[in-house]
């Protein structure tokens, strides 16, 4: 890739009209990371917004309001940039989440006003308003172990009322639950997920429609679950 970035990212807007991209522009000796909006029909550049930082990678996420597009940029030892932007006429306007927060953008849901992030080291999950205001914080269930449990980078909205998340250390301890259901408004843990097939390892991928996916590396099995098929 170009100097200063290992890989960028792009996403087509939900209405199919725009392509949002995180790219490096300019000559190698004077490059600039930017957010760029293109016309999805002909690739014509419509707007551009410079960014500060040197990315190692990024991902985009559409906001359900149809106007804003989120961008999460990993910058290695320099932390994480979380940036929301919208196109106002011919201009692109945006704002960063608090630069000191070091948070990863995880999920949004059309039936919920906030967006979900996880602290880079898994200390907590946080629900934010679009302007970055913290609406709720959730921490893993305490344990008797010396090292407190941490959230994995695998979480999101099962539906507008429920968040599912997994804890890192639980994957190594067969006696502890791995996946947890949280209240989507308060991020308080409701209960551990108990699967009828026994312990289910691996990450969760919530789909927002009341279901979620799990993938078992050992067996290569991909399963789709609902609250009815996995009691919580």
MDAnalysis code that builds the backbone (N, CA, C; Angstrom):
import MDAnalysis as mda
import numpy as np

u = mda.Universe.empty(696, n_residues=232, atom_resindex=np.repeat(np.arange(232), 3), trajectory=True)
u.add_TopologyAttr("name", ["N", "CA", "C"] * 232)
u.add_TopologyAttr("resid", np.arange(1, 233))
u.add_TopologyAttr("resname", ["UNK", "UNK", "UNK", "UNK", "UNK", "UNK", "UNK", "UNK", "UNK", "UNK", "UNK", "UNK", "UNK", "UNK", "UNK", "UNK", "UNK", "UNK", "UNK", "UNK", "UNK", "UNK", "UNK", "UNK", "UNK", "UNK", "UNK", "UNK", "UNK", "UNK", "UNK", "UNK", "UNK", "UNK", "UNK", "UNK", "UNK", "UNK", "UNK", "UNK", "UNK", "UNK", "UNK", "UNK", "UNK", "UNK", "UNK", "UNK", "UNK", "UNK", "UNK", "UNK", "UNK", "UNK", "UNK", "UNK", "UNK", "UNK", "UNK", "UNK", "UNK", "UNK", "UNK", "UNK", "UNK", "UNK", "UNK", "UNK", "UNK", "UNK", "UNK", "UNK", "UNK", "UNK", "UNK", "UNK", "UNK", "UNK", "UNK", "UNK", "UNK", "UNK", "UNK", "UNK", "UNK", "UNK", "UNK", "UNK", "UNK", "UNK", "UNK", "UNK", "UNK", "UNK", "UNK", "UNK", "UNK", "UNK", "UNK", "UNK", "UNK", "UNK", "UNK", "UNK", "UNK", "UNK", "UNK", "UNK", "UNK", "UNK", "UNK", "UNK", "UNK", "UNK", "UNK", "UNK", "UNK", "UNK", "UNK", "UNK", "UNK", "UNK", "UNK", "UNK", "UNK", "UNK", "UNK", "UNK", "UNK", "UNK", "UNK", "UNK", "UNK", "UNK", "UNK", "UNK", "UNK", "UNK", "UNK", "UNK", "UNK", "UNK", "UNK", "UNK", "UNK", "UNK", "UNK", "UNK", "UNK", "UNK", "UNK", "UNK", "UNK", "UNK", "UNK", "UNK", "UNK", "UNK", "UNK", "UNK", "UNK", "UNK", "UNK", "UNK", "UNK", "UNK", "UNK", "UNK", "UNK", "UNK", "UNK", "UNK", "UNK", "UNK", "UNK", "UNK", "UNK", "UNK", "UNK", "UNK", "UNK", "UNK", "UNK", "UNK", "UNK", "UNK", "UNK", "UNK", "UNK", "UNK", "UNK", "UNK", "UNK", "UNK", "UNK", "UNK", "UNK", "UNK", "UNK", "UNK", "UNK", "UNK", "UNK", "UNK", "UNK", "UNK", "UNK", "UNK", "UNK", "UNK", "UNK", "UNK", "UNK", "UNK", "UNK", "UNK", "UNK", "UNK", "UNK", "UNK", "UNK", "UNK", "UNK", "UNK", "UNK", "UNK", "UNK", "UNK", "UNK", "UNK", "UNK", "UNK"])
u.atoms.positions = np.array([
    [0.844, -1.205, 0.000],
    [0.000, 0.000, 0.000],
    [0.875, 1.250, 0.000],
    [0.232, 2.386, -0.002],
    [0.952, 3.646, 0.007],
    [1.607, 3.888, 1.358],
    [2.560, 4.787, 1.385],
    [3.253, 5.114, 2.633],
    [2.265, 5.564, 3.683],
    [2.495, 5.119, 4.935],
    [1.693, 5.590, 6.050],
    [0.424, 4.810, 6.289],
    [0.121, 3.814, 5.468],
    [-1.111, 3.055, 5.666],
    [-0.926, 1.630, 5.156],
    [-1.314, 0.646, 5.968],
    [-1.226, -0.745, 5.547],
    [-2.424, -1.123, 4.693],
    [-3.608, -0.691, 5.115],
    [-4.773, -0.854, 4.260],
    [-5.838, 0.142, 4.684],
    [-6.579, 0.633, 3.722],
    [-7.701, 1.510, 3.992],
    [-8.982, 0.698, 3.973],
    [-10.091, 1.350, 3.655],
    [-11.366, 0.647, 3.587],
    [-12.338, 1.496, 2.801],
    [-13.453, 0.863, 2.393],
    [-14.502, 1.607, 1.711],
    [-15.839, 0.942, 1.993],
    [-16.920, 1.679, 1.771],
    [-18.265, 1.150, 1.981],
    [-19.240, 1.928, 1.109],
    [-20.162, 1.212, 0.508],
    [-21.230, 1.838, -0.262],
    [-22.335, 2.257, 0.708],
    [-22.858, 3.448, 0.543],
    [-23.944, 3.924, 1.404],
    [-25.152, 3.006, 1.250],
    [-25.995, 2.994, 2.264],
    [-27.133, 2.077, 2.265],
    [-28.099, 2.331, 1.104],
    [-28.146, 3.560, 0.606],
    [-29.030, 3.851, -0.522],
    [-28.364, 3.575, -1.868],
    [-27.091, 3.128, -1.847],
    [-26.394, 2.760, -3.069],
    [-25.897, 3.912, -3.904],
    [-25.987, 5.136, -3.421],
    [-25.640, 6.303, -4.231],
    [-24.190, 6.739, -4.074],
    [-23.589, 6.470, -2.887],
    [-22.253, 6.986, -2.588],
    [-21.307, 5.862, -2.214],
    [-20.018, 6.093, -2.474],
    [-18.958, 5.228, -1.979],
    [-18.082, 6.054, -1.048],
    [-17.973, 5.604, 0.200],
    [-17.116, 6.264, 1.177],
    [-15.799, 5.481, 1.243],
    [-14.675, 6.203, 1.199],
    [-13.374, 5.529, 1.198],
    [-12.392, 6.234, 2.125],
    [-11.531, 5.458, 2.729],
    [-10.411, 5.943, 3.540],
    [-9.152, 5.613, 2.766],
    [-8.454, 6.641, 2.276],
    [-7.354, 6.439, 1.333],
    [-6.189, 7.380, 1.649],
    [-5.076, 7.127, 0.978],
    [-3.921, 8.034, 0.995],
    [-3.849, 8.727, -0.351],
    [-3.721, 10.050, -0.336],
    [-3.657, 10.829, -1.567],
    [-2.385, 11.669, -1.582],
    [-1.911, 11.966, -2.774],
    [-0.731, 12.810, -2.910],
    [0.541, 12.009, -3.124],
    [1.652, 12.700, -3.429],
    [2.933, 12.027, -3.655],
    [3.471, 11.384, -2.385],
    [4.358, 10.394, -2.551],
    [4.860, 9.623, -1.416],
    [5.525, 10.504, -0.370],
    [6.210, 11.561, -0.795],
    [6.924, 12.417, 0.153],
    [5.991, 13.419, 0.837],
    [4.748, 13.524, 0.377],
    [3.831, 14.504, 0.953],
    [2.400, 13.961, 0.906],
    [2.224, 12.701, 1.372],
    [0.902, 12.076, 1.312],
    [-0.002, 12.577, 2.435],
    [-1.285, 12.388, 2.232],
    [-2.286, 12.812, 3.191],
    [-3.393, 11.765, 3.271],
    [-3.666, 11.299, 4.501],
    [-4.810, 10.415, 4.683],
    [-6.083, 11.235, 4.586],
    [-7.099, 10.682, 3.906],
    [-8.346, 11.412, 3.696],
    [-9.544, 10.479, 3.747],
    [-10.684, 11.067, 4.067],
    [-11.970, 10.449, 3.794],
    [-12.474, 11.055, 2.496],
    [-12.859, 10.203, 1.582],
    [-13.310, 10.651, 0.266],
    [-14.684, 10.054, -0.010],
    [-15.562, 10.864, -0.598],
    [-16.874, 10.389, -1.019],
    [-16.943, 10.438, -2.539],
    [-17.325, 9.302, -3.148],
    [-17.405, 9.188, -4.600],
    [-18.846, 8.920, -5.024],
    [-19.162, 9.333, -6.238],
    [-20.441, 8.983, -6.839],
    [-20.371, 7.509, -7.234],
    [-21.298, 6.700, -6.732],
    [-21.248, 5.259, -6.989],
    [-21.519, 4.924, -8.455],
    [-22.110, 5.828, -9.215],
    [-22.428, 5.534, -10.609],
    [-21.222, 5.674, -11.525],
    [-20.401, 6.720, -11.297],
    [-19.303, 6.974, -12.233],
    [-17.948, 7.139, -11.554],
    [-17.883, 7.028, -10.216],
    [-16.606, 7.134, -9.517],
    [-16.114, 8.548, -9.339],
    [-16.916, 9.532, -9.688],
    [-16.499, 10.928, -9.578],
    [-16.382, 11.337, -8.109],
    [-15.295, 12.020, -7.755],
    [-15.113, 12.487, -6.379],
    [-16.059, 13.645, -6.095],
    [-16.787, 13.516, -4.974],
    [-17.757, 14.537, -4.596],
    [-17.292, 15.390, -3.426],
    [-16.502, 14.812, -2.536],
    [-16.038, 15.555, -1.358],
    [-14.828, 14.852, -0.780],
    [-14.038, 15.633, -0.021],
    [-12.820, 15.103, 0.584],
    [-12.584, 15.780, 1.925],
    [-12.130, 15.001, 2.912],
    [-11.861, 15.538, 4.241],
    [-10.542, 14.957, 4.752],
    [-9.511, 15.804, 4.972],
    [-8.223, 15.307, 5.473],
    [-8.348, 14.750, 6.889],
    [-7.528, 13.754, 7.212],
    [-7.470, 13.167, 8.543],
    [-6.050, 13.242, 9.070],
    [-5.917, 13.346, 10.385],
    [-4.612, 13.284, 11.026],
    [-4.352, 11.852, 11.463],
    [-3.119, 11.387, 11.286],
    [-2.775, 10.049, 11.759],
    [-2.051, 9.250, 10.704],
    [-1.580, 8.080, 11.111],
    [-0.899, 7.140, 10.231],
    [-1.520, 5.772, 10.475],
    [-2.418, 5.374, 9.623],
    [-3.247, 4.198, 9.874],
    [-2.514, 2.905, 9.576],
    [-2.839, 1.883, 10.347],
    [-2.439, 0.530, 10.003],
    [-3.608, -0.232, 9.402],
    [-4.819, 0.306, 9.532],
    [-5.998, -0.313, 8.952],
    [-7.243, 0.418, 9.388],
    [-8.381, 0.119, 8.741],
    [-9.615, 0.826, 9.087],
    [-10.826, 0.009, 8.659],
    [-12.003, 0.400, 9.181],
    [-13.266, -0.136, 8.681],
    [-14.346, 0.930, 8.812],
    [-15.323, 0.861, 7.915],
    [-16.449, 1.783, 7.897],
    [-17.695, 1.132, 8.490],
    [-18.643, 1.983, 8.929],
    [-19.921, 1.496, 9.426],
    [-20.991, 2.555, 9.162],
    [-22.071, 2.154, 8.486],
    [-23.156, 3.078, 8.178],
    [-24.027, 3.314, 9.407],
    [-24.422, 4.576, 9.621],
    [-25.373, 4.869, 10.682],
    [-26.788, 4.696, 10.133],
    [-27.710, 4.170, 10.951],
    [-29.079, 3.948, 10.473],
    [-29.817, 5.196, 10.022],
    [-29.342, 6.391, 10.384],
    [-30.041, 7.607, 9.958],
    [-29.874, 7.876, 8.462],
    [-29.008, 7.100, 7.793],
    [-28.806, 7.267, 6.368],
    [-27.970, 8.460, 5.978],
    [-27.468, 9.217, 6.955],
    [-26.691, 10.423, 6.686],
    [-25.226, 10.270, 7.081],
    [-24.988, 9.649, 8.221],
    [-23.636, 9.580, 8.764],
    [-22.954, 8.246, 8.423],
    [-21.640, 8.334, 8.261],
    [-20.826, 7.140, 8.056],
    [-19.694, 7.162, 9.083],
    [-19.573, 6.066, 9.829],
    [-18.512, 5.963, 10.820],
    [-17.246, 5.375, 10.210],
    [-16.121, 5.759, 10.770],
    [-14.827, 5.238, 10.349],
    [-13.991, 4.971, 11.586],
    [-13.491, 3.754, 11.711],
    [-12.622, 3.378, 12.818],
    [-11.244, 3.078, 12.240],
    [-10.230, 3.821, 12.697],
    [-8.879, 3.719, 12.144],
    [-7.920, 3.243, 13.224],
    [-7.314, 2.084, 13.024],
    [-6.269, 1.617, 13.927],
    [-4.943, 2.239, 13.555],
    [-4.260, 2.810, 14.546],
    [-2.996, 3.503, 14.279],
    [-1.836, 2.877, 15.051],
    [-1.915, 1.557, 15.277],
    [-0.831, 0.880, 15.974],
    [-0.668, 1.395, 17.388],
    [0.573, 1.693, 17.761],
    [0.856, 2.158, 19.121],
    [0.305, 3.550, 19.389],
    [-0.153, 4.240, 18.347],
    [-0.720, 5.574, 18.523],
    [-2.207, 5.546, 18.843],
    [-2.787, 4.346, 18.961],
    [-4.174, 4.253, 19.392],
    [-5.155, 4.095, 18.244],
    [-6.360, 4.577, 18.453],
    [-7.465, 4.390, 17.512],
    [-8.164, 5.733, 17.282],
    [-8.466, 6.015, 16.033],
    [-9.245, 7.189, 15.662],
    [-10.652, 6.723, 15.310],
    [-11.657, 7.305, 15.943],
    [-13.046, 6.994, 15.631],
    [-13.693, 8.273, 15.132],
    [-14.165, 8.253, 13.894],
    [-14.577, 9.470, 13.218],
    [-15.931, 9.264, 12.541],
    [-16.866, 10.190, 12.787],
    [-18.156, 10.184, 12.101],
    [-18.214, 11.373, 11.147],
    [-18.767, 11.160, 9.962],
    [-18.867, 12.252, 8.987],
    [-20.186, 12.153, 8.240],
    [-20.577, 13.286, 7.652],
    [-21.751, 13.339, 6.796],
    [-21.485, 14.320, 5.666],
    [-22.180, 14.135, 4.572],
    [-22.035, 15.032, 3.436],
    [-23.164, 16.051, 3.475],
    [-22.795, 17.320, 3.654],
    [-23.749, 18.426, 3.679],
    [-23.604, 19.192, 2.373],
    [-24.492, 18.919, 1.428],
    [-24.362, 19.572, 0.130],
    [-23.099, 19.093, -0.556],
    [-22.191, 20.031, -0.849],
    [-20.932, 19.681, -1.506],
    [-19.804, 19.467, -0.511],
    [-20.065, 19.711, 0.794],
    [-19.007, 19.607, 1.782],
    [-19.146, 18.341, 2.624],
    [-17.999, 17.882, 3.108],
    [-17.949, 16.742, 4.013],
    [-17.576, 17.266, 5.390],
    [-18.438, 17.037, 6.371],
    [-18.167, 17.498, 7.729],
    [-18.060, 16.290, 8.641],
    [-17.212, 16.410, 9.665],
    [-17.025, 15.273, 10.557],
    [-16.509, 15.680, 11.909],
    [-16.504, 14.698, 12.823],
    [-15.981, 14.934, 14.159],
    [-15.400, 13.631, 14.679],
    [-14.358, 13.764, 15.512],
    [-13.710, 12.622, 16.131],
    [-14.348, 12.347, 17.481],
    [-14.360, 11.066, 17.866],
    [-14.604, 10.743, 19.256],
    [-13.361, 11.188, 20.023],
    [-13.476, 11.342, 21.329],
    [-12.349, 11.760, 22.151],
    [-11.095, 10.970, 21.775],
    [-10.023, 11.645, 21.360],
    [-8.819, 10.979, 20.880],
    [-8.162, 10.113, 21.945],
    [-8.429, 10.403, 23.212],
    [-7.785, 9.633, 24.278],
    [-8.560, 8.362, 24.625],
    [-9.725, 8.145, 23.957],
    [-10.598, 7.053, 24.374],
    [-10.108, 5.685, 23.924],
    [-9.361, 5.607, 22.809],
    [-8.785, 4.346, 22.348],
    [-9.867, 3.272, 22.224],
    [-10.927, 3.581, 21.474],
    [-12.082, 2.702, 21.394],
    [-12.317, 2.218, 19.972],
    [-12.824, 0.977, 19.851],
    [-13.094, 0.365, 18.560],
    [-14.593, 0.445, 18.274],
    [-14.954, 0.928, 17.103],
    [-16.346, 0.998, 16.691],
    [-16.835, -0.412, 16.370],
    [-17.917, -0.841, 17.064],
    [-18.372, -2.217, 16.933],
    [-19.695, -2.372, 16.200],
    [-20.715, -1.576, 16.540],
    [-22.018, -1.855, 15.949],
    [-22.979, -0.683, 16.114],
    [-24.005, -0.669, 15.265],
    [-25.139, 0.244, 15.350],
    [-26.393, -0.577, 15.065],
    [-27.556, -0.019, 15.390],
    [-28.812, -0.723, 15.120],
    [-29.878, 0.299, 14.769],
    [-30.699, 0.007, 13.745],
    [-31.711, 0.986, 13.328],
    [-32.763, 1.287, 14.391],
    [-32.957, 0.391, 15.353],
    [-33.941, 0.629, 16.397],
    [-33.354, 1.200, 17.666],
    [-32.087, 1.626, 17.598],
    [-31.410, 2.127, 18.794],
    [-30.702, 3.429, 18.468],
    [-30.743, 4.423, 19.354],
    [-30.174, 5.736, 19.033],
    [-28.654, 5.799, 19.127],
    [-28.009, 4.838, 19.787],
    [-26.582, 4.940, 20.030],
    [-25.745, 4.012, 19.168],
    [-24.414, 4.161, 19.295],
    [-23.493, 3.216, 18.673],
    [-22.615, 2.604, 19.756],
    [-22.122, 1.406, 19.483],
    [-21.426, 0.609, 20.481],
    [-19.933, 0.569, 20.189],
    [-19.124, 0.751, 21.250],
    [-17.675, 0.617, 21.125],
    [-17.154, -0.296, 22.228],
    [-15.968, -0.840, 22.007],
    [-15.279, -1.604, 23.046],
    [-13.903, -0.985, 23.246],
    [-13.494, -0.862, 24.499],
    [-12.157, -0.353, 24.815],
    [-11.124, -1.319, 24.244],
    [-10.036, -0.775, 23.711],
    [-9.074, -1.570, 22.958],
    [-8.589, -2.803, 23.707],
    [-8.420, -2.699, 25.025],
    [-7.942, -3.828, 25.820],
    [-9.086, -4.610, 26.467],
    [-10.322, -4.276, 26.116],
    [-11.468, -5.041, 26.581],
    [-11.967, -4.692, 27.962],
    [-11.584, -3.540, 28.508],
    [-11.990, -3.185, 29.868],
    [-13.489, -2.943, 29.979],
    [-14.118, -2.378, 28.941],
    [-15.550, -2.102, 29.021],
    [-16.150, -1.950, 27.630],
    [-17.454, -2.104, 27.569],
    [-18.254, -1.740, 26.405],
    [-18.912, -0.409, 26.714],
    [-19.073, 0.439, 25.715],
    [-19.694, 1.740, 25.940],
    [-20.688, 2.037, 24.834],
    [-21.816, 2.599, 25.246],
    [-22.841, 3.054, 24.323],
    [-22.750, 4.568, 24.236],
    [-22.697, 5.107, 23.018],
    [-22.527, 6.540, 22.799],
    [-23.679, 7.094, 21.977],
    [-24.015, 8.351, 22.226],
    [-24.838, 9.106, 21.298],
    [-23.961, 9.484, 20.107],
    [-24.580, 9.938, 19.020],
    [-23.820, 10.231, 17.812],
    [-22.777, 11.322, 18.025],
    [-23.009, 12.220, 18.981],
    [-22.029, 13.270, 19.257],
    [-20.910, 12.790, 20.181],
    [-20.926, 11.515, 20.547],
    [-19.883, 10.950, 21.399],
    [-20.257, 10.868, 22.865],
    [-21.352, 11.495, 23.275],
    [-21.770, 11.454, 24.676],
    [-21.961, 10.006, 25.129],
    [-21.410, 9.678, 26.291],
    [-21.536, 8.327, 26.829],
    [-22.928, 8.143, 27.424],
    [-23.647, 7.134, 26.938],
    [-24.990, 6.831, 27.420],
    [-24.988, 5.710, 28.452],
    [-24.076, 4.761, 28.314],
    [-24.002, 3.639, 29.254],
    [-22.662, 2.941, 29.101],
    [-22.232, 2.277, 30.176],
    [-21.003, 1.489, 30.156],
    [-21.279, 0.125, 30.763],
    [-20.646, -0.905, 30.227],
    [-20.821, -2.252, 30.744],
    [-19.488, -2.941, 30.925],
    [-19.298, -3.588, 32.072],
    [-18.063, -4.309, 32.360],
    [-18.385, -5.793, 32.505],
    [-17.401, -6.679, 32.277],
    [-17.655, -8.116, 32.415],
    [-18.014, -8.495, 33.842],
    [-18.719, -9.617, 33.978],
    [-19.041, -10.135, 35.297],
    [-17.754, -10.410, 36.063],
    [-17.647, -10.000, 37.343],
    [-16.413, -10.241, 38.109],
    [-16.208, -11.728, 38.356],
    [-14.956, -12.074, 38.616],
    [-14.618, -13.467, 38.908],
    [-13.612, -13.483, 40.047],
    [-13.286, -14.695, 40.526],
    [-12.330, -14.844, 41.615],
    [-10.895, -14.911, 41.116],
    [-10.705, -14.825, 39.800],
    [-9.363, -14.900, 39.250],
    [-8.589, -13.614, 39.518],
    [-7.251, -13.742, 39.535],
    [-6.406, -12.567, 39.778],
    [-6.577, -11.536, 38.662],
    [-6.623, -12.009, 37.425],
    [-6.813, -11.100, 36.302],
    [-8.301, -10.978, 36.006],
    [-8.865, -9.784, 36.059],
    [-10.292, -9.626, 35.787],
    [-10.598, -9.975, 34.334],
    [-11.789, -10.504, 34.060],
    [-12.152, -10.832, 32.675],
    [-12.225, -9.578, 31.814],
    [-12.000, -9.753, 30.517],
    [-12.036, -8.649, 29.554],
    [-12.968, -9.018, 28.412],
    [-13.604, -8.012, 27.859],
    [-14.415, -8.240, 26.671],
    [-13.524, -8.517, 25.471],
    [-13.982, -9.386, 24.624],
    [-13.318, -9.635, 23.357],
    [-13.756, -8.562, 22.358],
    [-13.104, -8.539, 21.192],
    [-13.504, -7.616, 20.132],
    [-14.581, -8.270, 19.279],
    [-15.604, -8.783, 19.934],
    [-16.692, -9.484, 19.264],
    [-17.976, -9.202, 20.037],
    [-18.770, -8.264, 19.546],
    [-19.993, -7.885, 20.250],
    [-20.876, -7.074, 19.309],
    [-22.138, -6.892, 19.709],
    [-23.035, -6.079, 18.907],
    [-24.483, -6.310, 19.276],
    [-25.368, -5.716, 18.491],
    [-26.800, -5.750, 18.778],
    [-27.439, -7.012, 18.210],
    [-28.004, -7.846, 19.100],
    [-28.860, -8.937, 18.651],
    [-30.163, -8.345, 18.110],
    [-30.686, -7.374, 18.815],
    [-31.840, -6.585, 18.374],
    [-31.754, -5.236, 19.082],
    [-32.779, -4.416, 18.975],
    [-32.723, -3.072, 19.549],
    [-32.630, -3.078, 21.066],
    [-33.007, -4.180, 21.697],
    [-33.034, -4.249, 23.159],
    [-31.903, -5.067, 23.765],
    [-31.134, -5.774, 22.937],
    [-30.181, -6.747, 23.465],
    [-28.841, -6.654, 22.760],
    [-27.772, -6.684, 23.557],
    [-26.403, -6.758, 23.050],
    [-25.822, -8.101, 23.468],
    [-25.055, -8.723, 22.585],
    [-24.329, -9.936, 22.938],
    [-22.840, -9.641, 22.860],
    [-22.077, -10.184, 23.810],
    [-20.631, -9.959, 23.855],
    [-19.956, -11.206, 24.406],
    [-18.654, -11.318, 24.190],
    [-17.917, -12.469, 24.703],
    [-16.724, -11.980, 25.517],
    [-16.288, -12.825, 26.453],
    [-15.147, -12.501, 27.301],
    [-13.950, -13.346, 26.913],
    [-12.773, -12.738, 26.947],
    [-11.554, -13.359, 26.433],
    [-11.135, -14.559, 27.261],
    [-10.955, -14.369, 28.580],
    [-10.433, -15.433, 29.410],
    [-11.344, -16.655, 29.456],
    [-12.643, -16.440, 29.239],
    [-13.593, -17.538, 29.320],
    [-13.310, -18.610, 28.276],
    [-12.696, -18.221, 27.152],
    [-12.414, -19.182, 26.099],
    [-11.383, -20.219, 26.544],
    [-10.582, -19.878, 27.564],
    [-9.548, -20.778, 28.046],
    [-9.990, -21.563, 29.279],
    [-11.127, -21.213, 29.852],
    [-11.625, -21.858, 31.067],
    [-12.955, -22.528, 30.746],
    [-12.984, -23.870, 30.651],
    [-14.212, -24.561, 30.257],
    [-15.346, -24.437, 31.257],
    [-15.050, -23.989, 32.466],
    [-16.088, -23.873, 33.490],
    [-16.759, -22.511, 33.511],
    [-16.274, -21.574, 32.718],
    [-16.855, -20.232, 32.716],
    [-17.590, -19.973, 31.408],
    [-18.703, -19.230, 31.450],
    [-19.422, -18.890, 30.217],
    [-18.553, -18.040, 29.299],
    [-18.837, -18.126, 28.022],
    [-18.089, -17.358, 27.029],
    [-18.903, -16.190, 26.479],
    [-20.186, -16.403, 26.243],
    [-21.044, -15.386, 25.639],
    [-22.054, -14.875, 26.652],
    [-22.344, -13.561, 26.565],
    [-23.197, -12.900, 27.556],
    [-24.224, -12.022, 26.865],
    [-25.435, -11.988, 27.427],
    [-26.476, -11.076, 26.964],
    [-26.513, -9.854, 27.873],
    [-26.571, -8.660, 27.259],
    [-26.614, -7.405, 27.992],
    [-27.833, -6.603, 27.571],
    [-28.341, -5.790, 28.489],
    [-29.403, -4.860, 28.160],
    [-28.833, -3.768, 27.252],
    [-29.472, -3.527, 26.125],
    [-28.930, -2.592, 25.139],
    [-29.002, -1.134, 25.575],
    [-29.802, -0.809, 26.567],
    [-29.905, 0.578, 27.035],
    [-28.928, 0.871, 28.169],
    [-28.701, -0.124, 29.046],
    [-27.858, 0.096, 30.226],
    [-26.518, -0.624, 30.141],
    [-26.408, -1.613, 29.245],
    [-25.240, -2.488, 29.111],
    [-24.958, -3.291, 30.380],
    [-25.989, -3.477, 31.204],
    [-25.848, -4.391, 32.341],
    [-25.981, -5.825, 31.841],
    [-25.169, -6.707, 32.405],
    [-25.237, -8.115, 32.020],
    [-26.541, -8.717, 32.521],
    [-27.302, -9.317, 31.616],
    [-28.525, -10.013, 32.006],
    [-28.213, -11.436, 32.465],
    [-27.464, -12.153, 31.612],
    [-27.170, -13.546, 31.938],
    [-26.175, -14.092, 30.924],
    [-25.599, -15.239, 31.264],
    [-24.757, -15.955, 30.317],
    [-25.640, -16.704, 29.325],
    [-25.135, -16.906, 28.108],
    [-25.855, -17.683, 27.112],
    [-25.546, -19.157, 27.331],
    [-26.585, -19.969, 27.414],
    [-26.438, -21.418, 27.580],
    [-26.956, -22.086, 26.315],
    [-26.071, -22.757, 25.585],
    [-26.442, -23.385, 24.328],
    [-26.902, -24.825, 24.555],
    [-27.937, -25.271, 23.846],
    [-28.442, -26.633, 24.035],
    [-27.457, -27.707, 23.596],
    [-26.507, -27.343, 22.746],
    [-25.513, -28.311, 22.278],
    [-24.300, -28.395, 23.189],
    [-24.316, -27.633, 24.282],
    [-23.156, -27.575, 25.160],
    [-22.347, -26.324, 24.887],
    [-21.121, -26.308, 25.381],
    [-20.268, -25.126, 25.255],
    [-19.971, -24.815, 23.794],
    [-20.188, -23.568, 23.395],
    [-19.903, -23.091, 22.051],
    [-18.737, -22.119, 22.132],
    [-17.672, -22.452, 21.428],
    [-16.481, -21.615, 21.443],
    [-16.507, -20.621, 20.285],
    [-15.571, -19.681, 20.341],
    [-15.391, -18.772, 19.226],
    [-16.160, -17.472, 19.363],
    [-15.993, -16.622, 18.348],
    [-16.591, -15.291, 18.353],
    [-18.077, -15.348, 18.042],
    [-18.768, -14.274, 18.410],
    [-20.168, -14.105, 18.038],
    [-20.277, -13.012, 16.986],
    [-21.247, -13.156, 16.099],
    [-21.529, -12.126, 15.088],
    [-23.032, -11.857, 15.088],
    [-23.493, -10.873, 15.870],
    [-24.916, -10.553, 15.887],
    [-25.354, -9.943, 14.564],
    [-26.584, -10.263, 14.149],
    [-27.095, -9.806, 12.862],
    [-28.135, -8.708, 12.996],
    [-28.531, -8.383, 14.247],
    [-29.444, -7.273, 14.468],
    [-30.906, -7.607, 14.282],
    [-31.208, -8.813, 13.813],
    [-32.591, -9.203, 13.544],
    [-33.113, -10.208, 14.568],
    [-32.458, -10.272, 15.732],
    [-32.830, -11.238, 16.750],
    [-32.008, -12.516, 16.701],
    [-31.034, -12.587, 15.797],
    [-30.195, -13.773, 15.674],
    [-28.722, -13.397, 15.732],
    [-27.880, -14.395, 15.935],
    [-26.433, -14.196, 15.895],
    [-25.756, -15.457, 15.377],
    [-24.527, -15.291, 14.893],
    [-23.747, -16.401, 14.365],
    [-22.611, -16.742, 15.313],
    [-22.230, -18.016, 15.343],
    [-21.005, -18.454, 16.006],
    [-20.248, -19.353, 15.039],
    [-18.922, -19.315, 15.155],
    [-18.087, -20.164, 14.300],
    [-17.083, -20.900, 15.166],
    [-17.041, -22.217, 15.026],
    [-16.125, -23.054, 15.789],
    [-14.933, -23.398, 14.903],
    [-13.741, -22.864, 15.271],
    [-12.537, -23.128, 14.477],
    [-12.214, -24.613, 14.420],
    [-12.439, -25.309, 15.535],
    [-12.075, -26.718, 15.596],
    [-12.875, -27.583, 14.647],
    [-14.183, -27.421, 14.645],
    [-15.045, -28.246, 13.802],
    [-15.359, -27.607, 12.454],
    [-15.090, -26.300, 12.340],
    [-15.439, -25.587, 11.121],
    [-16.924, -25.361, 10.963],
    [-17.640, -25.367, 12.082],
    [-19.098, -25.254, 12.055],
    [-19.559, -23.812, 12.234],
    [-20.430, -23.364, 11.356],
    [-21.071, -22.057, 11.465],
    [-22.527, -22.276, 11.857],
    [-22.952, -21.688, 12.983],
    [-24.324, -21.850, 13.462],
    [-24.992, -20.500, 13.613],
    [-26.301, -20.504, 13.383],
    [-27.110, -19.304, 13.589],
    [-28.090, -19.580, 14.726],
    [-28.140, -18.637, 15.687],
    [-28.910, -18.850, 16.896],
    [-29.954, -17.766, 17.086],
    [-31.014, -18.097, 17.829],
    [-31.965, -17.128, 18.335],
    [-32.071, -17.352, 19.836],
    [-32.716, -16.432, 20.542],
    [-32.906, -16.612, 21.964],
    [-33.714, -17.883, 22.246],
    [-34.593, -18.244, 21.301],
    [-35.409, -19.438, 21.476],
    [-34.581, -20.713, 21.369],
    [-33.528, -20.698, 20.552],
    [-32.706, -21.906, 20.378],
    [-31.508, -21.933, 21.312],
    [-31.164, -20.799, 21.900],
    [-30.088, -20.750, 22.896],
    [-30.635, -19.984, 24.087],
    [-30.887, -20.664, 25.170],
    [-31.517, -20.019, 26.326],
    [-30.540, -19.108, 27.020],
    [-30.990, -17.901, 27.350],
    [-30.124, -16.947, 28.041],
    [-30.778, -16.530, 29.343],
])
